[in-house]
Amino acid sequence: MRTDNLSLAFAYLRLSIEEANKGESSSITNQRAIVQNYCRQHGLTLVREFVDDGYSGGNFDRPDFIEMMRQLDQGKANTVITKDLSRLGRDMRESSYYAEQFFPEHGIRYIAIADNFDTEQDNIMAPFQFAMNEVYLLDGSRKVKDVLRYKRESGQYCACPPYGYKKDPEDRNRLIPDELTAPVVKRIFAQAAAGDSSRKIAMDLSDAGVIPPLKYRVLYRDQYSEKGAARASDLWNYTTVKRILKNPVYLGHTLLGKSRKVSVKSKKKAPVPREGWAITENTHTPLVTQNEFDMAHRNLGRGSSDYRAFDQVRKSIFSGVAYCSRCGHALCSCGTVYKGEREKYWYLACVHQRQELPEPCDGVRVKYSDLLEVVRRDLNSLLSLNDQQMEEIARNAAAESDSEERQRARKLRQEQAGARMATIDKIVTKLYTDNAEGKLDDDRLSRIVADLEREAAGLKAELAELSVPTTADETEANYRRFFALARRYTHIDTLDRETLLTFVERIEVGPKVFSDGLTKATHRNTPYRQSIRIFYKFIGEVSKESVRELPKAACE
């Protein structure tokens, strides 16, 4: 707060890297001189300067700005001065908030000298000035993107040089081998081509005292903060080795544009699909030959295989069909082997933990053989109906189509499908990020993403259907459609994946409920009841009794 008419001022100086490259007009030295001269002329006591050199005005995540706000909160000054409004920031919304709302509300005077802005005066032109600063920011970002796009398409290397290379002193857009680290890269490819695993190569390099990439940048090349430098390890990691072995830059090719900033005002980056990458061949001296690169790739991951290729691995027919009724997450296939028995100890369980749920999903688990039998029986009960019974069920369903219970069930399913769609989006983003960082190979990425996209397409189609209330006529038509399909079958002895997907849309499994107040089984034959809801194609849930008591022979 201001007391005794004593004006204690903080000077805030900011300069982005792009602005620094344009000359001295907005340099920190120039800003400092202007602010100091203003304070002398107007009798202001300059207490301290806060300088963010090399920080964009697109956001307010700047160390000295944050420190200045902290000290203002402690009452160490009552005035803030900048050369102009753009030094405070170029984000129209936040800059306007600080200058026109936050500072006045907290008794802090704000002055932008060149723009003649003073919170103790009327500032009629301020909205236009804030808007023009944001236009400048967006236009500058567009120009930078255009330059980078041109450089990428012409094969110029406009990024941090990868391990094994450095920038050519005579042409900063060209890579040349780094005499200190290029031999290490060649050694990595030679060992991989000879059959060594990424883990063994990493251990050998660590044992030999070779400095890993991040540590090398900290010690010899780039400027890091104390906090950033502390993250650099002295040991090699096998994922670092894999990343090097997968990078085509060592063949002499330039590969850029694998990620992009989500917004000019944000520091976050999002992965770019492979077809959007900028790849230019033969732009610099290769460190390995194509044959060495291919040999290393053939041996890379030779020790690991797709688990689904093994016959002894349990392959659930309920993948993408069975879900937890509590959190909506897909059930995972799990179990053990005891005395050669595999089927007996095979379960589907929810391993997803939702913090907002009052209780965890630990109890949502069902024996695989039990679920198989329940679904088979339920489906056979529908297939065994005669024509008259099918007609009666269809008419009854049509009569109940607009009931409150149906509406609640439709709304619940919409929420579950929407939540799963959001989860899939997050998973896909994470997968592409892992792929860009070398943690996930391209083949596995394509396979997993394809499965998720198929599931997402099904959910999207389901949401479209759920958004339109079903009329009585449509309900009856859907039942007739389902029973027309059912008439092709007589009885199902063994339920397989193809038959399941023909009839069943979704299965929801709930936690076990024990009798006599028990919270868990006391012995292997403790009886329990468990909710297993089956939603069929076209018609949804048929059985009113969704809680089923499993037979004692099936109980644990």
C-alpha positions as CSV (number, residue, x, y, z in Angstrom):
1,M,0.0,0.0,0.0
2,R,1.1,3.6,-0.6
3,T,1.9,5.6,2.6
4,D,3.0,9.1,3.2
5,N,3.0,9.8,-0.6
6,L,6.2,7.8,-0.9
7,S,6.3,6.0,-4.3
8,L,8.5,2.9,-4.1
9,A,8.8,1.5,-7.6
10,F,9.7,-1.8,-9.2
11,A,11.0,-1.8,-12.7
12,Y,10.0,-4.8,-14.8
13,L,12.1,-5.4,-18.0
14,R,11.4,-8.2,-20.5
15,L,12.9,-9.3,-23.8
16,S,12.1,-12.3,-25.9
17,I,14.7,-14.1,-28.0
18,E,12.9,-13.1,-31.2
19,E,12.9,-9.4,-30.2
20,A,16.6,-9.5,-29.1
21,N,17.5,-10.7,-32.7
22,K,15.9,-7.5,-34.1
23,G,18.4,-5.0,-32.6
24,E,18.7,-2.7,-29.6
25,S,15.4,-0.8,-29.7
26,S,13.8,-3.0,-27.0
27,S,17.0,-4.3,-25.4
28,I,17.2,-4.7,-21.6
29,T,19.8,-1.9,-21.5
30,N,17.5,0.4,-23.4
31,Q,14.5,-0.4,-21.2
32,R,16.6,0.1,-18.1
33,A,17.7,3.6,-19.2
34,I,14.2,4.7,-20.1
35,V,12.7,3.5,-16.7
36,Q,15.6,5.0,-14.6
37,N,15.3,8.4,-16.4
38,Y,11.5,8.4,-15.9
39,C,11.9,7.8,-12.1
40,R,14.4,10.6,-11.8
41,Q,12.1,13.1,-13.6
42,H,9.0,12.1,-11.6
43,G,10.5,11.7,-8.2
44,L,9.9,7.9,-7.9
45,T,12.2,5.8,-5.8
46,L,13.4,2.8,-7.8
47,V,13.7,-0.1,-5.3
48,R,14.6,-3.0,-7.6
49,E,14.7,-4.2,-11.2
50,F,13.1,-7.5,-12.3
51,V,14.5,-8.9,-15.6
52,D,13.1,-11.7,-17.7
53,D,15.6,-11.9,-20.5
54,G,14.7,-14.4,-23.2
55,Y,11.1,-14.9,-22.2
56,S,8.1,-14.6,-24.5
57,G,5.3,-12.2,-23.7
58,G,2.7,-14.9,-24.7
59,N,2.3,-16.2,-21.1
60,F,3.2,-15.0,-17.6
61,D,5.1,-18.1,-16.5
62,R,8.3,-16.1,-16.1
63,P,10.6,-16.4,-13.0
64,D,11.2,-12.7,-12.3
65,F,7.6,-11.7,-12.9
66,I,6.5,-14.3,-10.4
67,E,9.1,-13.1,-7.9
68,M,8.0,-9.5,-8.5
69,M,4.3,-10.4,-7.8
70,R,5.4,-12.1,-4.6
71,Q,7.2,-9.1,-3.3
72,L,4.4,-6.8,-4.3
73,D,2.1,-9.0,-2.2
74,Q,4.5,-8.4,0.8
75,G,4.1,-4.6,0.3
76,K,7.7,-3.9,-0.7
77,A,6.7,-1.5,-3.4
78,N,3.5,0.3,-4.6
79,T,4.4,1.1,-8.2
80,V,5.4,-1.0,-11.2
81,I,7.0,0.6,-14.3
82,T,7.6,-0.9,-17.7
83,K,8.9,0.7,-20.9
84,D,5.6,-0.1,-22.6
85,L,2.6,-2.4,-22.3
86,S,4.1,-5.1,-24.4
87,R,6.9,-5.5,-21.8
88,L,4.3,-6.5,-19.3
89,G,3.0,-9.1,-21.8
90,R,1.4,-9.6,-25.2
91,D,-1.5,-11.8,-24.1
92,M,-4.4,-9.4,-24.4
93,R,-6.6,-11.0,-21.7
94,E,-3.9,-11.5,-19.0
95,S,-2.1,-8.2,-19.7
96,S,-5.3,-6.3,-19.4
97,Y,-6.3,-8.1,-16.2
98,Y,-3.0,-7.2,-14.5
99,A,-2.9,-3.6,-15.7
100,E,-6.6,-2.6,-15.4
101,Q,-7.8,-4.8,-12.6
102,F,-5.3,-6.6,-10.4
103,F,-2.9,-3.6,-9.8
104,P,-5.6,-1.0,-9.1
105,E,-7.5,-3.4,-6.8
106,H,-4.4,-4.0,-4.8
107,G,-3.4,-0.3,-4.5
108,I,-0.5,-0.7,-6.9
109,R,0.1,2.0,-9.5
110,Y,1.2,0.7,-13.0
111,I,2.9,2.9,-15.5
112,A,3.8,2.0,-19.2
113,I,6.0,4.9,-20.2
114,A,6.0,4.8,-24.0
115,D,2.2,4.0,-24.3
116,N,1.4,6.9,-21.8
117,F,-0.5,4.3,-19.7
118,D,-1.0,5.2,-16.0
119,T,-3.6,3.5,-13.7
120,E,-4.1,6.9,-12.0
121,Q,-5.4,8.4,-15.2
122,D,-8.0,7.5,-17.8
123,N,-6.6,5.1,-20.4
124,I,-9.1,5.3,-23.3
125,M,-6.8,3.7,-25.9
126,A,-5.7,0.8,-23.6
127,P,-8.1,-1.9,-25.1
128,F,-6.7,-1.2,-28.6
129,Q,-3.1,-1.2,-27.4
130,F,-3.6,-4.6,-25.7
131,A,-5.2,-6.0,-28.8
132,M,-2.4,-4.7,-31.1
133,N,0.2,-6.3,-28.8
134,E,-1.5,-9.7,-29.2
135,V,-1.8,-9.2,-32.9
136,Y,2.0,-8.6,-33.0
137,L,2.5,-11.8,-31.0
138,L,0.4,-13.9,-33.3
139,D,1.9,-12.3,-36.4
140,G,5.4,-12.9,-35.1
141,S,4.5,-16.5,-34.4
142,R,3.2,-17.0,-37.9
143,K,6.4,-15.6,-39.4
144,V,8.6,-17.8,-37.3
145,K,6.5,-20.8,-38.3
146,D,6.9,-19.9,-42.0
147,V,10.6,-19.6,-41.7
148,L,10.9,-22.9,-39.8
149,R,8.7,-24.6,-42.4
150,Y,10.9,-23.3,-45.2
151,K,14.1,-24.4,-43.5
152,R,12.6,-27.9,-42.8
153,E,11.4,-28.4,-46.4
154,S,14.8,-27.3,-47.7
155,G,16.7,-29.7,-45.5
156,Q,18.2,-27.1,-43.1
157,Y,18.6,-28.4,-39.6
158,C,16.8,-25.8,-37.4
159,A,16.8,-27.6,-34.1
160,C,19.2,-28.7,-31.3
161,P,21.9,-30.9,-32.8
162,P,21.5,-34.6,-31.9
163,Y,24.2,-36.5,-30.0
164,G,27.0,-37.2,-32.3
165,Y,26.7,-34.0,-34.3
166,K,27.2,-30.3,-33.8
167,K,26.3,-27.2,-35.8
168,D,28.7,-26.2,-38.6
169,P,30.4,-22.9,-37.6
170,E,30.2,-21.7,-41.2
171,D,26.5,-22.7,-41.7
172,R,24.4,-22.9,-38.5
173,N,21.6,-24.7,-40.4
174,R,23.9,-27.7,-41.2
175,L,25.2,-30.6,-39.1
176,I,28.7,-31.9,-39.0
177,P,30.1,-34.8,-37.0
178,D,31.2,-34.0,-33.4
179,E,34.6,-35.4,-33.1
180,L,34.0,-36.2,-29.4
181,T,30.7,-38.0,-29.6
182,A,30.4,-39.3,-33.2
183,P,32.7,-42.3,-32.3
184,V,30.3,-43.2,-29.5
185,V,27.4,-43.3,-31.9
186,K,29.3,-45.5,-34.3
187,R,30.2,-47.8,-31.3
188,I,26.5,-48.1,-30.4
189,F,25.5,-49.1,-33.9
190,A,28.4,-51.5,-34.2
191,Q,27.4,-53.3,-30.9
192,A,23.7,-53.4,-31.9
193,A,24.6,-54.8,-35.3
194,A,26.7,-57.5,-33.6
195,G,23.6,-58.5,-31.5
196,D,24.1,-56.7,-28.2
197,S,20.9,-55.5,-26.5
198,S,20.2,-51.9,-25.8
199,R,20.6,-52.6,-22.1
200,K,24.0,-54.3,-22.5
201,I,25.2,-51.4,-24.7
202,A,24.1,-48.9,-22.0
203,M,25.9,-50.9,-19.3
204,D,29.1,-51.1,-21.4
205,L,29.1,-47.3,-22.0
206,S,28.5,-46.6,-18.4
207,D,31.3,-49.0,-17.3
208,A,33.6,-47.3,-19.8
209,G,32.9,-43.9,-18.3
210,V,31.4,-42.5,-21.5
211,I,29.4,-39.3,-20.8
212,P,25.7,-39.7,-21.7
213,P,24.0,-37.2,-24.1
214,L,22.2,-35.0,-21.5
215,K,25.3,-34.8,-19.3
216,Y,27.4,-33.9,-22.3
217,R,25.1,-31.0,-23.2
218,V,25.2,-29.8,-19.6
219,L,29.0,-29.9,-19.4
220,Y,30.2,-28.9,-22.8
221,R,27.5,-27.4,-25.0
222,D,24.3,-25.9,-23.7
223,Q,23.5,-23.5,-20.9
224,Y,21.3,-25.2,-18.2
225,S,19.9,-23.9,-15.0
226,E,21.1,-25.4,-11.8
227,K,17.8,-27.4,-11.5
228,G,18.0,-28.6,-15.1
229,A,21.7,-29.7,-14.8
230,A,20.8,-31.7,-11.6
231,R,18.6,-34.0,-13.7
232,A,21.6,-35.1,-15.9
233,S,22.8,-38.6,-14.9
234,D,26.3,-40.0,-15.2
235,L,24.9,-43.3,-16.4
236,W,23.5,-44.4,-19.7
237,N,19.9,-45.6,-20.0
238,Y,18.8,-48.3,-22.5
239,T,16.0,-46.0,-23.7
240,T,18.6,-43.4,-24.7
241,V,20.4,-46.1,-26.7
242,K,17.2,-47.2,-28.4
243,R,16.4,-43.6,-29.3
244,I,19.8,-43.3,-31.0
245,L,19.4,-46.6,-32.9
246,K,16.0,-45.5,-34.3
247,N,17.0,-42.0,-35.4
248,P,17.5,-41.7,-39.2
249,V,19.6,-38.5,-38.6
250,Y,22.6,-40.8,-38.4
251,L,22.0,-41.9,-42.0
252,G,22.5,-38.3,-43.1
253,H,18.8,-37.5,-43.2
254,T,17.0,-34.6,-41.6
255,L,13.8,-35.4,-39.7
256,L,12.0,-32.5,-38.0
257,G,8.5,-31.5,-37.0
258,K,7.6,-34.5,-34.9
259,S,5.9,-32.3,-32.3
260,R,4.4,-28.8,-32.3
261,K,3.3,-26.2,-29.7
262,V,-0.4,-26.5,-28.9
263,S,-0.6,-22.7,-28.8
264,V,1.5,-19.6,-29.2
265,K,0.8,-18.8,-25.6
266,S,1.6,-22.3,-24.2
267,K,4.8,-24.2,-23.7
268,K,3.1,-27.6,-24.1
269,K,3.8,-29.6,-27.2
270,A,1.6,-32.2,-29.0
271,P,2.9,-35.0,-31.2
272,V,2.4,-34.7,-35.0
273,P,1.3,-37.7,-37.0
274,R,4.1,-39.3,-39.0
275,E,2.7,-38.0,-42.3
276,G,3.2,-34.5,-41.1
277,W,6.9,-34.9,-40.3
278,A,9.5,-33.0,-42.5
279,I,12.0,-35.6,-43.8
280,T,14.8,-34.6,-46.2
281,E,17.4,-37.2,-47.2
282,N,21.2,-36.8,-47.6
283,T,21.6,-33.4,-45.9
284,H,24.7,-34.0,-43.9
285,T,27.5,-36.5,-43.4
286,P,26.2,-39.9,-42.2
287,L,27.8,-41.6,-39.2
288,V,26.6,-45.1,-40.2
289,T,25.8,-46.9,-43.4
290,Q,22.3,-48.1,-44.4
291,N,23.5,-51.7,-43.9
292,E,24.7,-51.0,-40.3
293,F,21.5,-49.2,-39.6
294,D,19.4,-52.1,-40.9
295,M,21.5,-54.7,-39.0
296,A,21.1,-52.8,-35.8
297,H,17.3,-52.6,-36.4
298,R,17.0,-56.3,-37.1
299,N,18.6,-57.1,-33.7
300,L,16.8,-54.3,-31.8
301,G,14.2,-55.9,-29.6
302,R,15.0,-59.4,-30.8
303,G,14.7,-60.6,-27.2
304,S,11.1,-59.4,-26.9
305,S,8.1,-60.8,-28.8
306,D,4.4,-60.0,-29.1
307,Y,2.9,-62.0,-26.2
308,R,-0.2,-62.8,-28.3
309,A,2.0,-65.0,-30.5
310,F,2.4,-67.6,-27.8
311,D,-0.1,-70.5,-27.6
312,Q,0.1,-70.7,-23.8
313,V,-1.0,-67.1,-23.3
314,R,-4.7,-66.8,-22.3
315,K,-6.6,-65.0,-25.1
316,S,-9.9,-63.5,-23.7
317,I,-12.9,-63.3,-26.1
318,F,-14.2,-60.5,-23.9
319,S,-11.6,-57.9,-24.9
320,G,-13.3,-54.6,-25.6
321,V,-16.6,-56.1,-24.4
322,A,-16.4,-56.6,-20.6
323,Y,-16.2,-53.5,-18.4
324,C,-16.2,-52.6,-14.8
325,S,-19.7,-51.3,-13.7
326,R,-18.2,-49.0,-11.1
327,C,-15.6,-47.0,-13.1
328,G,-16.4,-48.0,-16.7
329,H,-12.8,-49.2,-17.4
330,A,-12.2,-52.3,-19.5
331,L,-11.6,-55.5,-17.5
332,C,-8.1,-57.0,-17.8
333,S,-7.3,-60.7,-18.3
334,C,-5.2,-62.0,-15.4
335,G,-4.5,-65.1,-13.4
336,T,-1.9,-67.7,-12.5
337,V,-1.0,-71.3,-13.1
338,Y,-1.2,-74.0,-10.3
339,K,-0.3,-77.6,-10.9
340,G,-0.6,-77.1,-14.6
341,E,-4.1,-75.7,-14.3
342,R,-4.6,-72.5,-16.3
343,E,-8.3,-72.2,-17.0
344,K,-9.2,-72.7,-13.3
345,Y,-7.2,-69.7,-12.2
346,W,-8.1,-67.3,-15.0
347,Y,-9.9,-64.0,-14.1
348,L,-11.1,-60.8,-15.6
349,A,-10.5,-57.9,-13.2
350,C,-10.6,-54.1,-13.0
351,V,-7.1,-52.8,-12.3
352,H,-8.0,-49.2,-12.9
353,Q,-8.1,-46.9,-9.8
354,R,-10.3,-43.8,-9.9
355,Q,-9.5,-41.3,-7.1
356,E,-13.0,-39.8,-7.2
357,L,-14.6,-43.1,-6.2
358,P,-15.2,-43.5,-2.5
359,E,-14.1,-47.2,-2.7
360,P,-11.5,-48.8,-5.0
361,C,-12.5,-51.3,-7.7
362,D,-10.6,-54.2,-6.0
363,G,-13.8,-56.3,-5.7
364,V,-14.7,-56.1,-9.4
365,R,-13.3,-59.4,-10.5
366,V,-15.0,-62.4,-12.1
367,K,-13.8,-65.9,-13.0
368,Y,-13.3,-66.2,-16.8
369,S,-15.1,-69.5,-16.9
370,D,-18.0,-68.1,-14.8
371,L,-18.6,-65.2,-17.1
372,L,-18.3,-67.4,-20.2
373,E,-21.0,-69.7,-18.7
374,V,-23.3,-66.9,-17.6
375,V,-23.3,-65.2,-21.1
376,R,-23.7,-68.6,-22.8
377,R,-26.7,-69.4,-20.7
378,D,-28.3,-66.0,-21.1
379,L,-27.8,-66.1,-24.9
380,N,-29.2,-69.6,-25.2
381,S,-32.3,-68.6,-23.2
382,L,-33.0,-66.0,-25.9
383,L,-32.2,-68.4,-28.8
384,S,-34.6,-71.0,-27.3
385,L,-37.7,-68.7,-27.5
386,N,-40.4,-69.6,-30.1
387,D,-41.8,-67.2,-32.5
388,Q,-44.8,-66.3,-30.3
389,Q,-42.6,-65.6,-27.3
390,M,-40.3,-63.4,-29.5
391,E,-43.3,-61.4,-30.7
392,E,-44.6,-60.9,-27.2
393,I,-41.2,-59.6,-25.9
394,A,-40.9,-57.2,-28.8
395,R,-44.4,-55.8,-28.1
396,N,-43.7,-55.4,-24.4
397,A,-40.3,-53.7,-25.1
398,A,-42.0,-51.2,-27.4
399,A,-44.6,-50.4,-24.8
400,E,-41.9,-49.7,-22.2
401,S,-39.6,-47.8,-24.6
402,D,-40.4,-44.3,-23.2
403,S,-40.3,-45.3,-19.5
404,E,-38.2,-43.3,-17.0
405,E,-36.1,-46.4,-16.3
406,R,-35.1,-46.6,-20.0
407,Q,-34.3,-42.9,-20.1
408,R,-32.0,-43.3,-17.0
409,A,-30.3,-46.3,-18.5
410,R,-29.7,-44.3,-21.8
411,K,-28.3,-41.3,-19.9
412,L,-26.0,-43.5,-17.9
413,R,-24.7,-45.3,-21.0
414,Q,-24.1,-41.9,-22.7
415,E,-22.0,-40.8,-19.7
416,Q,-20.0,-44.1,-19.7
417,A,-19.3,-44.0,-23.4
418,G,-18.3,-40.3,-23.3
419,A,-15.9,-41.0,-20.4
420,R,-14.3,-43.9,-22.3
421,M,-14.0,-41.7,-25.4
422,A,-12.1,-39.1,-23.4
423,T,-9.9,-41.8,-21.9
424,I,-9.1,-43.1,-25.4
425,D,-8.0,-39.6,-26.6
426,K,-5.6,-39.3,-23.6
427,I,-4.2,-42.8,-24.3
428,V,-3.6,-42.1,-28.0
429,T,-1.9,-38.8,-27.2
430,K,0.4,-40.5,-24.6
431,L,1.2,-43.3,-27.1
432,Y,2.3,-40.8,-29.8
433,T,4.4,-39.0,-27.2
434,D,6.1,-42.2,-26.2
435,N,6.7,-43.0,-29.9
436,A,8.3,-39.6,-30.5
437,E,10.5,-40.2,-27.4
438,G,11.5,-43.6,-28.6
439,K,9.7,-45.5,-25.9
440,L,7.3,-47.2,-28.2
441,D,8.2,-48.7,-31.6
442,D,6.1,-47.8,-34.8
443,D,4.7,-51.3,-35.3
444,R,3.3,-51.6,-31.8
445,L,2.0,-48.0,-32.0
446,S,0.1,-48.7,-35.2
447,R,-1.4,-51.9,-33.7
448,I,-2.5,-50.3,-30.4
449,V,-3.9,-47.2,-32.0
450,A,-5.8,-49.2,-34.6
451,D,-7.5,-51.2,-31.8
452,L,-8.3,-48.0,-29.9
453,E,-9.7,-46.3,-33.1
454,R,-12.0,-49.2,-33.8
455,E,-13.3,-49.0,-30.2
456,A,-13.7,-45.2,-30.5
457,A,-15.6,-45.6,-33.8
458,G,-18.0,-48.0,-32.1
459,L,-18.5,-45.7,-29.2
460,K,-19.1,-42.7,-31.4
461,A,-21.7,-44.6,-33.4
462,E,-23.3,-45.8,-30.1
463,L,-23.4,-42.2,-28.8
464,A,-25.1,-41.0,-32.0
465,E,-27.8,-43.7,-31.6
466,L,-28.3,-42.9,-27.9
467,S,-28.6,-39.1,-28.6
468,V,-31.8,-39.9,-30.5
469,P,-34.7,-41.2,-28.3
470,T,-36.1,-44.4,-29.6
471,T,-39.8,-44.5,-30.5
472,A,-42.0,-47.5,-29.8
473,D,-42.0,-48.5,-33.5
474,E,-38.2,-48.3,-33.7
475,T,-37.9,-50.3,-30.5
476,E,-40.1,-53.0,-31.8
477,A,-38.2,-53.0,-35.1
478,N,-34.9,-53.4,-33.3
479,Y,-36.2,-56.4,-31.4
480,R,-37.4,-58.0,-34.6
481,R,-34.0,-57.3,-36.1
482,F,-32.3,-59.1,-33.2
483,F,-34.6,-62.1,-33.2
484,A,-34.2,-62.4,-37.0
485,L,-30.5,-62.8,-36.3
486,A,-31.1,-65.2,-33.4
487,R,-33.3,-67.5,-35.6
488,R,-30.1,-68.4,-37.5
489,Y,-28.8,-70.2,-34.4
490,T,-30.4,-73.0,-32.4
491,H,-28.1,-73.6,-29.4
492,I,-24.6,-72.5,-28.5
493,D,-22.4,-75.2,-26.9
494,T,-19.2,-73.3,-26.9
495,L,-19.1,-69.5,-26.9
496,D,-16.4,-68.0,-29.1
497,R,-15.3,-64.5,-30.0
498,E,-17.2,-64.4,-33.3
499,T,-20.6,-65.5,-31.8
500,L,-20.1,-63.1,-28.8
501,L,-19.6,-60.1,-31.1
502,T,-22.5,-61.1,-33.3
503,F,-24.9,-60.7,-30.4
504,V,-23.3,-58.8,-27.5
505,E,-22.5,-55.1,-27.5
506,R,-21.2,-54.7,-23.9
507,I,-21.0,-56.5,-20.6
508,E,-20.8,-54.8,-17.2
509,V,-19.5,-56.7,-14.2
510,G,-20.0,-55.4,-10.6
511,P,-18.3,-56.2,-7.3
512,K,-19.1,-59.4,-5.4
513,V,-21.7,-59.2,-2.7
514,F,-21.4,-61.8,0.1
515,S,-24.2,-62.9,2.4
516,D,-24.4,-62.5,6.2
517,G,-22.6,-59.2,6.2
518,L,-19.3,-60.6,5.0
519,T,-17.0,-58.2,3.1
520,K,-14.8,-61.0,1.6
521,A,-14.8,-64.7,1.1
522,T,-13.8,-66.7,4.2
523,H,-13.3,-70.0,2.3
524,R,-13.2,-71.1,-1.4
525,N,-16.9,-72.1,-1.4
526,T,-18.3,-68.9,0.2
527,P,-21.4,-68.1,-1.9
528,Y,-21.9,-64.6,-3.3
529,R,-24.0,-62.6,-5.8
530,Q,-22.5,-60.6,-8.5
531,S,-24.0,-58.1,-11.0
532,I,-23.4,-59.1,-14.6
533,R,-25.3,-56.9,-17.0
534,I,-25.4,-58.0,-20.7
535,F,-26.3,-55.4,-23.4
536,Y,-27.2,-57.0,-26.7
537,K,-26.9,-55.6,-30.2
538,F,-29.9,-53.5,-31.3
539,I,-32.0,-54.1,-28.1
540,G,-29.7,-53.4,-25.1
541,E,-30.4,-55.1,-21.8
542,V,-33.1,-57.7,-21.8
543,S,-33.1,-59.4,-18.4
544,K,-34.6,-57.4,-15.5
545,E,-32.6,-59.6,-13.0
546,S,-29.1,-58.3,-13.5
547,V,-27.7,-59.7,-10.2
548,R,-26.9,-63.4,-10.6
549,E,-26.0,-65.9,-7.9
550,L,-23.2,-68.0,-9.3
551,P,-23.4,-71.8,-8.8
552,K,-21.4,-73.2,-5.9
553,A,-19.2,-75.2,-8.2
554,A,-18.2,-71.9,-9.8
555,C,-17.6,-70.0,-6.6
556,E,-14.1,-69.5,-5.3
